[in-house]
């Protein structure tokens, strides 16, 4: 039997929402930048890495770990 890790799942969801928020916040700031294309390229890479890590945490938390069954 596997036990889900709810804390890891919640932290992954929060991290995913923060990555989305960061991306959309930077999209509103980008037009005032000297090089908006390069800024959004960098922001997209950072948001993608953080979002991928968050999805891995969510999946890992939902899969859980194997629990030793006594007996």
C-alpha atoms as one frame of an Amber mdcrd trajectory, in Angstrom:
protein
   0.000   0.000   0.000   1.198   3.528  -0.716   0.792   6.573   1.483   0.355
   9.942  -0.215   2.498  12.837   0.919  -0.001  15.690   1.150   2.547  18.302
   2.237   4.726  17.780  -0.840   1.640  17.963  -3.059   0.488  21.238  -1.472
   3.950  22.811  -1.727   4.134  21.731  -5.389   0.765  23.337  -6.114   1.783
  26.577  -4.391   5.093  26.598  -6.271   3.244  26.078  -9.565   0.908  28.990
  -8.840   3.874  31.180  -7.923   5.594  30.310 -11.222   2.454  31.281 -13.154
   2.117  34.493 -11.146   5.769  35.383 -11.751   5.390  34.820 -15.495   2.264
  36.951 -15.828   3.690  39.682 -13.586   6.784  39.883 -15.765   4.641  39.981
 -18.908   3.116  43.204 -17.612   6.564  44.652 -16.862   8.219  43.545 -20.141
   7.032  46.406 -22.400   9.014  48.877 -20.289  12.231  46.833 -20.586  15.150
  47.745 -22.871  15.029  44.273 -24.479  11.583  42.766 -23.857  12.180  39.689
 -26.015  15.283  38.631 -24.094  13.620  39.398 -20.777  10.617  37.217 -21.586
  12.900  34.459 -22.872  14.721  34.404 -19.533  11.498  34.664 -17.527   9.973
  31.844 -19.560  12.931  29.571 -18.895  12.849  30.277 -15.164   9.083  29.817
 -14.970   9.317  26.605 -16.978  11.958  25.115 -14.695  10.060  26.073 -11.543
   6.776  24.835 -13.047   8.374  21.529 -14.029   9.796  21.078 -10.552   6.379
  21.865  -9.096   4.660  19.295 -11.327   7.248  16.680 -10.347   6.571  17.442
  -6.679   2.814  17.135  -7.209   3.153  13.793  -8.995   5.652  12.508  -6.447
   3.387  13.529  -3.599   0.353  11.871  -5.149   2.211   8.627  -5.909   3.547
   8.532  -2.365   5.896   6.081  -0.734   5.561   2.429   0.000   4.500   1.687
   3.561   5.701  -1.466   5.285   2.748  -3.620   6.281   3.354  -5.463   9.565
   2.618  -9.141   9.593
